[in-house]
């Protein structure tokens, strides 16, 4: 049974708080839908470019960019295209909230794997022969488990991922453990690194740390490639059965979480910069609104004439008590008011904001991003 051993150090705790802070910032800042989609596209492409670079793809950046969206006969180009298709699969899976299962990983790997000849299988099967990472006598040299042990190890990992007790572990720690164990098991002859990083990213997204699809985990590893391999190996014996099968992985997790904090911080700063650029030209009445007020304003400006407390709960996904507190605060600040003849069971925008809404309706294209 898989039961990872680790300690959450002070450094790790500090970085976990930074990750949470960056995530909350990105979720709260307003950003036009068109700009958000552009940034997401850039992040997906950067993930592919860097992930293939880490794995030794020799194409230059221009050649890789040319290969992103079309199938190719060349293995190097097909590797780039396959990885973009894998990202699209993760996008679809996240929308459907699919859990991580053995079948899920096998399908993801089948999309990633380059097949030179023959028909691509729907699911990849685990390796049936021994493989190795790196070259003998090099620091990153590693002999993974015997093929006969792979199915049981993968079954144990999946059971751990989905266990109720695992859900209590901070999401970034959970993602880091899963990535390390997948790389340790090395269930396939190739494509293990790409698959493991994608599964880690997917677990972050499922756990509410998707950062709107704007972070690129590979950025940190590309900058720190030697440290990446060094922290995966952690000075352990090259043979899986001589300690790595039951080792303490705090060192790896500290590295993983620090990298996550770094790329999350970079994404948050980018979103903050873009948001500042676009909100700078907004009317002051809009600039003064917090994220929840923006949602309410956009609904009342574009879709509804009034809102009941039930509507507000649905729009903002907040409790009755929180909604009541916010309504009182917003009425006091002059943002909304009770609908005429009603006792705060239904609210409308105040005349000042109604006038602004009417102005916006005359130029819907200019302010359409408020719907994001």
N, C-alpha and C positions, 0 to 999 in steps of 0.2 A: 504493500500500500504506500502511495506517495504521501509523504509528510515532511514538507520542506522545513529546514532549520535555519533560522535567521533572527537577527535582533534589529529593531528599529532604533538606530542611533540618533543622537541629537542633530547631526548634520542631515540625516534623512528626514527627520521631523520638520526641520526648518525648510527643507526643499519641498516637502509635501504641502506646507502652508503656502509657499510661493506658487506652487502649481494650482492650488485652490483659488488663490487671489487672482492669478492670471485668467483662470477659467471664468470666474465670476465677472471680471472686467470685460472680457470678450462677449459674454452673454448679455451684458447690460448695455453696451454701447450701441447706439443707432448707426446703421450703415446701409446705404442704398442696396437694393437687391442686385442690381447690375454690377456694382463694385464687389459685393460679396461673392457673386458667381465668378467673376474674373479672378479674384484672389484664390478661390477654391480650385479653379482650373490650374492656376500657377502652382499651387501646393501639390496637386496630384502629379503634375508633370515633373516637378522637382523631386518628388518621391521616387519616381521611375528612374530619372537620370542618375540620382545618387545611389539608389539601391543596386542598379546594374553596375555602376562604377565600383562599389564596394566588393561586388562578386567577381570583378575582373573583366567585365565587358570592355573591349578595346576600341569601340566606336568613339569618335569625338562627339562633342555636344550637338553640333549641327546634324550629324548623321543620326544621332538618337532622336532628336526632335522630328526629323523627317520620317522616322519609323514608328512614332507614337500611335498613330491611328489607322495604320494599314498593315495587313498581313504580308509577310515576305518569305522568300525562299532562303535567304541568308539566316543562319542560326542566331548570329549576334543581333540582327534587326528584329527577328521574330521574338527574341527574349524581351526586347523593349516593348513590343506590341502586346505580348502576353501579360506583362506586368500591368500595363494600363487596363487590360481587360479584367485582370484580377481586382484592381481597385474599383472598377465599375461593379463587379460582383459584390464587393464589400459594401458599396453604397446601397445596392438593392437589398442586401441582407440586413443592413442596419434599419432600413425603412420597414422591413418585415419583422424586425427584432428577433432574428433567428439565433438560437443558442449555439455555442461552440460544441460540436460533437465530432466524433471520428469521421463521420461522413462529410461534415462541413470542411474539415481540414483536408480530407482526401480530394474533395471537389476543388477547393482552392488551389491545392498543389497541382492538380491536373490542368488547371488553367495556366498556371505559371510555367510548368515544365515545357521545354522545347522538344517537340517530336520531329526528328529529321525525316523519318519515313513512316508510312503507315497511318492509320486512323487514330486520332487522339481519344484516349479512354475518357469516360465520364468521371471516373474516380481513379485516383492513383493508388496502387497497392504498395504496401511497405516493402522495403528492400529485402531481398532474399540472399544477399551476399554481404560480406564484410566490406566496409569502406573506411577511409581515414581522412582526417582533416589536416592539411599541411603536409610537409615532408618530414621524414624521419630525422630526429635529432635537432629539429628546429623548435623554437619556444612554443609555437602554436600547434605543434604536432599532437594529434589526439586520435585515439582508437575508441570509437563508440561501442555501445553494447552489441553483442552477437545478434544476428538477424532473428534468431529464434526467440529472443527476449523482447524484441520491439513491440509486438502486438500487446503483450501484457503491460508493458510500461506505458504505452499510449492509452490503454484502457484505464489504467490507474490515474494518469494525468487528467483525462477527461472527467473521471469521477471526482477528482479533487476540484477542478474548475467549477463544477456544477453543484458541489456540496453546500448545504445551507451554512455551515460554519465558515466556508471560504468567502461567502458574501459579506461577512463582517470585516474582512481584511480590506484596508484602503485600496481602492481600485488601481492606483499606480503600482503598488506593491504586488498586487495580484497579477497585473500584466507583466511585470518584470520577472516574477517567478515562472510564469507560463513560458515566456520567451526563453529563459535560461534552460528550462527542462526540455523544451522542444529541441533546442540546439544540442543539448546533452544526449538525448535519445538518438538524434540524427536519423529519423525514420526513413529517409529517402537517400538515394545515391547522390542526388544533387537537388538544388532548390531549397535546401533546408533553411538557410539564412533569410532568404526572401520570404518564405512562408512564415517563419517564426516572428519576424518583424511585423508582418501584416496581421498576424493573429494578435500580437500585443497591442497594435494600434486599434484593432477591432474591439478588443476587450475594453480599452479606454473609451471608445465611442459608445459602446453599450452601457458603460457605467456612468455616463454623463460627463465624460471628459473628452468629448469630440472636438471641442474648440471650433465648432462650425466648419470642421474640415480644413482648418487653416494651419495646422502644425505639421512639420515634416521631421519625424523622428530620426531619419537618416542623416539630417544635417549635422547632428552632434557626432555621429559615428564617423562620418566622412572627415570631420575635422580632427578626430581623435582615434584614427583607425588602429594604431598600435596599442593604445590603451583599451580599445574595444576588445581586441583579441586577448590582451593580457588579463583583463578583468573577467573574461569568460573562462580562461584557463585557471586563473587564481593560484598559479604555482603548484597545481595538483599534478599527480602522476598522470602520464599520458594515457594510461589504460583506465577505462571507465570503472573496472572492477577493483581498482586499487585506491579507493577513496572517494572518487567522484560520485559514486552511486549513493553515498550517504553523507555528503559534505555539508558544511555550514556555508550559506551563500550570501551573508551580509555584505561582503566586499562587492560582489556583483550588483546587488540591489542598490547599494550606495552610489555606484557608478550609473546605473540605469536611471535612478530617480534624479540625480544631479543633471543628467542629460535632458530629462524630461522638463525639469524646471527651467533649463536654459532655453530650449526651443519654445516652450510655452510663453516665457517672458518675451522672447523675440516676436512671437505672433501677437501677443497682447499690445506691445508697443506699436506694431504695424497697424493694428485695428484702431488703436487710439489716435494715431496720426491721421489715418484716412477719415475716421469719424470727425475729428476736429476740422479737417478741411471742408467737409460737407455741411457740418452743422454751423460753421462760421457764417455762411450765407443765409441761414434761416432767420425768419422773424424771431425777435426776442421771446415772444410768447411761447414759441415751440422750443427754443433753446433752454428755457427754464423748466421744461417738463422732465420728470424722471422716466425711466423705461416703461413702468406700468402706466403712467399717464399718457405716454405716447401711443400705447396700444389702444387705450380708451379713446383718445382723441381721434386716431385714425379710423376706428370703427364708427364713431359718431359723425365724423366728417365725410366718410365715403360710403357707409353702409346702413347706418341706423339713425333714427331721429332721437331716440331715447334708449336708456339701458336700465333694466331691472337689476336688483342685487344678484339674481340668478345668472343674468347675462355676464355681469362682472366676474362672478366666480368662474364661469366657463372660460371667459377670455383670458383671465389672469392666473387661473389654476391656484387660487388661494382659498383659505378657510373662510367660513362665515364671519368669524370674529375679526379676522384681518381685513376683510372687505369692509365691514362696518367701520373699523377704525380709519381706514383709508378714505372712505366716503366723507366722514366727518372732517377729516383733515383737508380734503380737496374742496369741500364746500367752504370751509373757513378761509382757504387761500384764494378763493374766487375762480377756481377752475370749473367746477360743476355746481348745479343747484337742483333742488327737488323740482320735479315736474309739477307744473301748476295744478293745485288742488289735491296733491298727494303728499303723504308723510314719508318722504325719502324712500319709498318703495321703488321709485323709478326716478332716474336723474337725467338731466340734459346739460349741455354745455352752457356756460354763462353767456350773456349777450356778447361780451368781448371775444370769447372763443368761437361763438356762433358766427360772428362777423368774419373772423379769420377763416373759418371753415368754408364760408361762402366764397371768399376770395380764392381759396385753394381750389374749389370746385371749378372756378373759371380757368385755372391753369393746372389741370390734373397731372399732366406730364411732368411738370416741374417738381411736384411734391409727391409723386407716386411712391417714392422710396419709403415714405412714412408707413406704408403697409407692411414693411419688412419687420 
